[in-house]
Amino acid sequence: MDVLEAIATKRAVREYKPDPVPAETIRTILDAGRRAQSSRNSQPWRYIV
């Protein structure tokens, strides 16, 4: 699935699975966010896990 397809087919999440998210998955998501561009390289990142 590419980004445009993900945006076009997104759905609201109203209920979550009780399964814990693996630590490696969390690290991957945080790393992707850390590498995202920011306006004027301001890097206003705040993460709550």
HTML snippet that shows the backbone in 3Dmol.js (N, CA, C, O; Angstrom):
<script src="https://3Dmol.org/build/3Dmol-min.js"></script>
<div id="view" style="width:600px;height:400px;position:relative"></div>
<script>
const pdb = `
ATOM      1  N   MET A   1       0.852  -1.176   0.000  1.00  0.00           N
ATOM      2  CA  MET A   1       0.000   0.000   0.000  1.00  0.00           C
ATOM      3  C   MET A   1       0.894   1.234   0.000  1.00  0.00           C
ATOM      4  O   MET A   1       1.811   1.345   0.813  1.00  0.00           O
ATOM      5  N   ASP A   2       0.620   2.157  -0.915  1.00  0.00           N
ATOM      6  CA  ASP A   2       1.396   3.395  -0.943  1.00  0.00           C
ATOM      7  C   ASP A   2       0.693   4.463  -0.102  1.00  0.00           C
ATOM      8  O   ASP A   2      -0.411   4.236   0.392  1.00  0.00           O
ATOM      9  N   VAL A   3       1.316   5.604   0.060  1.00  0.00           N
ATOM     10  CA  VAL A   3       0.803   6.661   0.930  1.00  0.00           C
ATOM     11  C   VAL A   3      -0.561   7.166   0.466  1.00  0.00           C
ATOM     12  O   VAL A   3      -1.470   7.326   1.281  1.00  0.00           O
ATOM     13  N   LEU A   4      -0.711   7.417  -0.826  1.00  0.00           N
ATOM     14  CA  LEU A   4      -1.992   7.922  -1.325  1.00  0.00           C
ATOM     15  C   LEU A   4      -3.128   6.933  -1.086  1.00  0.00           C
ATOM     16  O   LEU A   4      -4.240   7.325  -0.736  1.00  0.00           O
ATOM     17  N   GLU A   5      -2.844   5.672  -1.274  1.00  0.00           N
ATOM     18  CA  GLU A   5      -3.862   4.651  -1.027  1.00  0.00           C
ATOM     19  C   GLU A   5      -4.216   4.599   0.461  1.00  0.00           C
ATOM     20  O   GLU A   5      -5.385   4.449   0.815  1.00  0.00           O
ATOM     21  N   ALA A   6      -3.221   4.721   1.321  1.00  0.00           N
ATOM     22  CA  ALA A   6      -3.473   4.719   2.763  1.00  0.00           C
ATOM     23  C   ALA A   6      -4.345   5.899   3.169  1.00  0.00           C
ATOM     24  O   ALA A   6      -5.257   5.749   3.983  1.00  0.00           O
ATOM     25  N   ILE A   7      -4.069   7.069   2.605  1.00  0.00           N
ATOM     26  CA  ILE A   7      -4.866   8.259   2.918  1.00  0.00           C
ATOM     27  C   ILE A   7      -6.296   8.095   2.406  1.00  0.00           C
ATOM     28  O   ILE A   7      -7.254   8.419   3.108  1.00  0.00           O
ATOM     29  N   ALA A   8      -6.433   7.596   1.194  1.00  0.00           N
ATOM     30  CA  ALA A   8      -7.755   7.464   0.579  1.00  0.00           C
ATOM     31  C   ALA A   8      -8.622   6.415   1.268  1.00  0.00           C
ATOM     32  O   ALA A   8      -9.848   6.516   1.237  1.00  0.00           O
ATOM     33  N   THR A   9      -8.017   5.427   1.879  1.00  0.00           N
ATOM     34  CA  THR A   9      -8.785   4.337   2.485  1.00  0.00           C
ATOM     35  C   THR A   9      -8.749   4.360   4.004  1.00  0.00           C
ATOM     36  O   THR A   9      -9.122   3.374   4.640  1.00  0.00           O
ATOM     37  N   LYS A  10      -8.311   5.458   4.595  1.00  0.00           N
ATOM     38  CA  LYS A  10      -8.192   5.510   6.059  1.00  0.00           C
ATOM     39  C   LYS A  10      -9.557   5.405   6.716  1.00  0.00           C
ATOM     40  O   LYS A  10     -10.572   5.801   6.144  1.00  0.00           O
ATOM     41  N   ARG A  11      -9.562   4.878   7.895  1.00  0.00           N
ATOM     42  CA  ARG A  11     -10.794   4.744   8.662  1.00  0.00           C
ATOM     43  C   ARG A  11     -10.516   5.184  10.096  1.00  0.00           C
ATOM     44  O   ARG A  11      -9.395   5.061  10.590  1.00  0.00           O
ATOM     45  N   ALA A  12     -11.535   5.690  10.744  1.00  0.00           N
ATOM     46  CA  ALA A  12     -11.406   6.082  12.145  1.00  0.00           C
ATOM     47  C   ALA A  12     -11.322   4.820  13.007  1.00  0.00           C
ATOM     48  O   ALA A  12     -12.042   3.851  12.770  1.00  0.00           O
ATOM     49  N   VAL A  13     -10.454   4.839  13.989  1.00  0.00           N
ATOM     50  CA  VAL A  13     -10.301   3.711  14.905  1.00  0.00           C
ATOM     51  C   VAL A  13     -11.088   4.025  16.171  1.00  0.00           C
ATOM     52  O   VAL A  13     -10.852   5.042  16.823  1.00  0.00           O
ATOM     53  N   ARG A  14     -12.007   3.159  16.509  1.00  0.00           N
ATOM     54  CA  ARG A  14     -12.831   3.386  17.693  1.00  0.00           C
ATOM     55  C   ARG A  14     -12.559   2.368  18.791  1.00  0.00           C
ATOM     56  O   ARG A  14     -13.000   2.530  19.929  1.00  0.00           O
ATOM     57  N   GLU A  15     -11.839   1.334  18.443  1.00  0.00           N
ATOM     58  CA  GLU A  15     -11.544   0.297  19.420  1.00  0.00           C
ATOM     59  C   GLU A  15     -10.167  -0.276  19.094  1.00  0.00           C
ATOM     60  O   GLU A  15      -9.841  -0.497  17.927  1.00  0.00           O
ATOM     61  N   TYR A  16      -9.373  -0.511  20.115  1.00  0.00           N
ATOM     62  CA  TYR A  16      -8.018  -1.017  19.927  1.00  0.00           C
ATOM     63  C   TYR A  16      -7.910  -2.436  20.458  1.00  0.00           C
ATOM     64  O   TYR A  16      -8.637  -2.832  21.369  1.00  0.00           O
ATOM     65  N   LYS A  17      -7.006  -3.181  19.884  1.00  0.00           N
ATOM     66  CA  LYS A  17      -6.737  -4.527  20.367  1.00  0.00           C
ATOM     67  C   LYS A  17      -6.001  -4.424  21.703  1.00  0.00           C
ATOM     68  O   LYS A  17      -5.259  -3.467  21.925  1.00  0.00           O
ATOM     69  N   PRO A  18      -6.194  -5.387  22.582  1.00  0.00           N
ATOM     70  CA  PRO A  18      -5.507  -5.349  23.873  1.00  0.00           C
ATOM     71  C   PRO A  18      -4.044  -5.800  23.786  1.00  0.00           C
ATOM     72  O   PRO A  18      -3.302  -5.685  24.762  1.00  0.00           O
ATOM     73  N   ASP A  19      -3.630  -6.308  22.629  1.00  0.00           N
ATOM     74  CA  ASP A  19      -2.264  -6.814  22.477  1.00  0.00           C
ATOM     75  C   ASP A  19      -1.247  -5.682  22.585  1.00  0.00           C
ATOM     76  O   ASP A  19      -1.460  -4.609  22.020  1.00  0.00           O
ATOM     77  N   PRO A  20      -0.146  -5.902  23.302  1.00  0.00           N
ATOM     78  CA  PRO A  20       0.890  -4.867  23.374  1.00  0.00           C
ATOM     79  C   PRO A  20       1.597  -4.706  22.023  1.00  0.00           C
ATOM     80  O   PRO A  20       1.717  -5.660  21.255  1.00  0.00           O
ATOM     81  N   VAL A  21       2.056  -3.497  21.753  1.00  0.00           N
ATOM     82  CA  VAL A  21       2.806  -3.223  20.523  1.00  0.00           C
ATOM     83  C   VAL A  21       4.263  -3.588  20.789  1.00  0.00           C
ATOM     84  O   VAL A  21       4.830  -3.138  21.785  1.00  0.00           O
ATOM     85  N   PRO A  22       4.883  -4.392  19.926  1.00  0.00           N
ATOM     86  CA  PRO A  22       6.280  -4.773  20.135  1.00  0.00           C
ATOM     87  C   PRO A  22       7.199  -3.543  20.186  1.00  0.00           C
ATOM     88  O   PRO A  22       6.989  -2.568  19.463  1.00  0.00           O
ATOM     89  N   ALA A  23       8.207  -3.606  21.042  1.00  0.00           N
ATOM     90  CA  ALA A  23       9.147  -2.491  21.209  1.00  0.00           C
ATOM     91  C   ALA A  23       9.812  -2.118  19.886  1.00  0.00           C
ATOM     92  O   ALA A  23      10.031  -0.936  19.622  1.00  0.00           O
ATOM     93  N   GLU A  24      10.131  -3.094  19.062  1.00  0.00           N
ATOM     94  CA  GLU A  24      10.784  -2.814  17.774  1.00  0.00           C
ATOM     95  C   GLU A  24       9.864  -2.009  16.858  1.00  0.00           C
ATOM     96  O   GLU A  24      10.330  -1.136  16.126  1.00  0.00           O
ATOM     97  N   THR A  25       8.577  -2.292  16.892  1.00  0.00           N
ATOM     98  CA  THR A  25       7.610  -1.530  16.093  1.00  0.00           C
ATOM     99  C   THR A  25       7.549  -0.087  16.573  1.00  0.00           C
ATOM    100  O   THR A  25       7.519   0.837  15.759  1.00  0.00           O
ATOM    101  N   ILE A  26       7.531   0.111  17.869  1.00  0.00           N
ATOM    102  CA  ILE A  26       7.519   1.471  18.426  1.00  0.00           C
ATOM    103  C   ILE A  26       8.779   2.218  18.019  1.00  0.00           C
ATOM    104  O   ILE A  26       8.710   3.383  17.629  1.00  0.00           O
ATOM    105  N   ARG A  27       9.931   1.557  18.106  1.00  0.00           N
ATOM    106  CA  ARG A  27      11.200   2.194  17.699  1.00  0.00           C
ATOM    107  C   ARG A  27      11.165   2.588  16.226  1.00  0.00           C
ATOM    108  O   ARG A  27      11.629   3.669  15.864  1.00  0.00           O
ATOM    109  N   THR A  28      10.623   1.729  15.379  1.00  0.00           N
ATOM    110  CA  THR A  28      10.539   2.021  13.943  1.00  0.00           C
ATOM    111  C   THR A  28       9.654   3.238  13.684  1.00  0.00           C
ATOM    112  O   THR A  28      10.007   4.103  12.883  1.00  0.00           O
ATOM    113  N   ILE A  29       8.516   3.307  14.353  1.00  0.00           N
ATOM    114  CA  ILE A  29       7.603   4.443  14.179  1.00  0.00           C
ATOM    115  C   ILE A  29       8.249   5.728  14.672  1.00  0.00           C
ATOM    116  O   ILE A  29       8.176   6.753  13.993  1.00  0.00           O
ATOM    117  N   LEU A  30       8.877   5.693  15.836  1.00  0.00           N
ATOM    118  CA  LEU A  30       9.535   6.888  16.370  1.00  0.00           C
ATOM    119  C   LEU A  30      10.686   7.330  15.475  1.00  0.00           C
ATOM    120  O   LEU A  30      10.891   8.528  15.279  1.00  0.00           O
ATOM    121  N   ASP A  31      11.435   6.382  14.933  1.00  0.00           N
ATOM    122  CA  ASP A  31      12.543   6.729  14.043  1.00  0.00           C
ATOM    123  C   ASP A  31      12.027   7.396  12.771  1.00  0.00           C
ATOM    124  O   ASP A  31      12.633   8.348  12.280  1.00  0.00           O
ATOM    125  N   ALA A  32      10.912   6.903  12.236  1.00  0.00           N
ATOM    126  CA  ALA A  32      10.325   7.525  11.040  1.00  0.00           C
ATOM    127  C   ALA A  32       9.895   8.955  11.343  1.00  0.00           C
ATOM    128  O   ALA A  32      10.122   9.853  10.533  1.00  0.00           O
ATOM    129  N   GLY A  33       9.286   9.173  12.484  1.00  0.00           N
ATOM    130  CA  GLY A  33       8.881  10.521  12.867  1.00  0.00           C
ATOM    131  C   GLY A  33      10.065  11.439  13.092  1.00  0.00           C
ATOM    132  O   GLY A  33      10.020  12.620  12.747  1.00  0.00           O
ATOM    133  N   ARG A  34      11.112  10.902  13.667  1.00  0.00           N
ATOM    134  CA  ARG A  34      12.320  11.690  13.931  1.00  0.00           C
ATOM    135  C   ARG A  34      12.978  12.148  12.640  1.00  0.00           C
ATOM    136  O   ARG A  34      13.596  13.212  12.601  1.00  0.00           O
ATOM    137  N   ARG A  35      12.852  11.364  11.594  1.00  0.00           N
ATOM    138  CA  ARG A  35      13.473  11.695  10.309  1.00  0.00           C
ATOM    139  C   ARG A  35      12.595  12.589   9.428  1.00  0.00           C
ATOM    140  O   ARG A  35      13.038  13.050   8.376  1.00  0.00           O
ATOM    141  N   ALA A  36      11.356  12.833   9.854  1.00  0.00           N
ATOM    142  CA  ALA A  36      10.442  13.657   9.063  1.00  0.00           C
ATOM    143  C   ALA A  36      10.928  15.103   9.023  1.00  0.00           C
ATOM    144  O   ALA A  36      11.555  15.586   9.967  1.00  0.00           O
ATOM    145  N   GLN A  37      10.633  15.779   7.927  1.00  0.00           N
ATOM    146  CA  GLN A  37      11.042  17.172   7.781  1.00  0.00           C
ATOM    147  C   GLN A  37      10.212  18.063   8.688  1.00  0.00           C
ATOM    148  O   GLN A  37       9.079  17.741   9.045  1.00  0.00           O
ATOM    149  N   SER A  38      10.814  19.203   9.056  1.00  0.00           N
ATOM    150  CA  SER A  38      10.080  20.196   9.836  1.00  0.00           C
ATOM    151  C   SER A  38      10.337  21.576   9.238  1.00  0.00           C
ATOM    152  O   SER A  38      11.346  21.798   8.569  1.00  0.00           O
ATOM    153  N   SER A  39       9.428  22.482   9.484  1.00  0.00           N
ATOM    154  CA  SER A  39       9.558  23.838   8.966  1.00  0.00           C
ATOM    155  C   SER A  39      10.800  24.512   9.537  1.00  0.00           C
ATOM    156  O   SER A  39      10.986  24.568  10.753  1.00  0.00           O
ATOM    157  N   ARG A  40      11.640  25.018   8.652  1.00  0.00           N
ATOM    158  CA  ARG A  40      12.876  25.711   9.041  1.00  0.00           C
ATOM    159  C   ARG A  40      13.768  24.871   9.954  1.00  0.00           C
ATOM    160  O   ARG A  40      14.538  25.411  10.749  1.00  0.00           O
ATOM    161  N   ASN A  41      13.660  23.560   9.835  1.00  0.00           N
ATOM    162  CA  ASN A  41      14.448  22.635  10.644  1.00  0.00           C
ATOM    163  C   ASN A  41      14.239  22.880  12.139  1.00  0.00           C
ATOM    164  O   ASN A  41      15.161  22.708  12.935  1.00  0.00           O
ATOM    165  N   SER A  42      13.023  23.283  12.515  1.00  0.00           N
ATOM    166  CA  SER A  42      12.735  23.592  13.919  1.00  0.00           C
ATOM    167  C   SER A  42      12.669  22.346  14.799  1.00  0.00           C
ATOM    168  O   SER A  42      12.918  22.425  16.002  1.00  0.00           O
ATOM    169  N   GLN A  43      12.339  21.213  14.216  1.00  0.00           N
ATOM    170  CA  GLN A  43      12.276  19.927  14.904  1.00  0.00           C
ATOM    171  C   GLN A  43      11.513  20.007  16.228  1.00  0.00           C
ATOM    172  O   GLN A  43      12.087  19.747  17.286  1.00  0.00           O
ATOM    173  N   PRO A  44      10.231  20.361  16.182  1.00  0.00           N
ATOM    174  CA  PRO A  44       9.443  20.514  17.408  1.00  0.00           C
ATOM    175  C   PRO A  44       8.861  19.193  17.925  1.00  0.00           C
ATOM    176  O   PRO A  44       7.702  19.156  18.340  1.00  0.00           O
ATOM    177  N   TRP A  45       9.635  18.126  17.908  1.00  0.00           N
ATOM    178  CA  TRP A  45       9.114  16.797  18.227  1.00  0.00           C
ATOM    179  C   TRP A  45       8.931  16.628  19.726  1.00  0.00           C
ATOM    180  O   TRP A  45       9.782  17.022  20.522  1.00  0.00           O
ATOM    181  N   ARG A  46       7.804  16.033  20.093  1.00  0.00           N
ATOM    182  CA  ARG A  46       7.531  15.619  21.467  1.00  0.00           C
ATOM    183  C   ARG A  46       6.861  14.257  21.364  1.00  0.00           C
ATOM    184  O   ARG A  46       5.850  14.118  20.676  1.00  0.00           O
ATOM    185  N   TYR A  47       7.402  13.261  22.031  1.00  0.00           N
ATOM    186  CA  TYR A  47       6.843  11.915  21.970  1.00  0.00           C
ATOM    187  C   TYR A  47       6.410  11.480  23.360  1.00  0.00           C
ATOM    188  O   TYR A  47       7.141  11.656  24.334  1.00  0.00           O
ATOM    189  N   ILE A  48       5.232  10.919  23.441  1.00  0.00           N
ATOM    190  CA  ILE A  48       4.747  10.319  24.682  1.00  0.00           C
ATOM    191  C   ILE A  48       4.414   8.873  24.345  1.00  0.00           C
ATOM    192  O   ILE A  48       3.541   8.603  23.521  1.00  0.00           O
ATOM    193  N   VAL A  49       5.111   7.952  24.986  1.00  0.00           N
ATOM    194  CA  VAL A  49       4.914   6.527  24.707  1.00  0.00           C
ATOM    195  C   VAL A  49       4.397   5.853  25.959  1.00  0.00           C
ATOM    196  O   VAL A  49       4.158   4.646  25.957  1.00  0.00           O
TER     197      VAL A  49
END
`;
const viewer = $3Dmol.createViewer("view");
viewer.addModel(pdb, "pdb");
viewer.setStyle({}, {cartoon: {color: "spectrum"}});
viewer.zoomTo();
viewer.render();
</script>
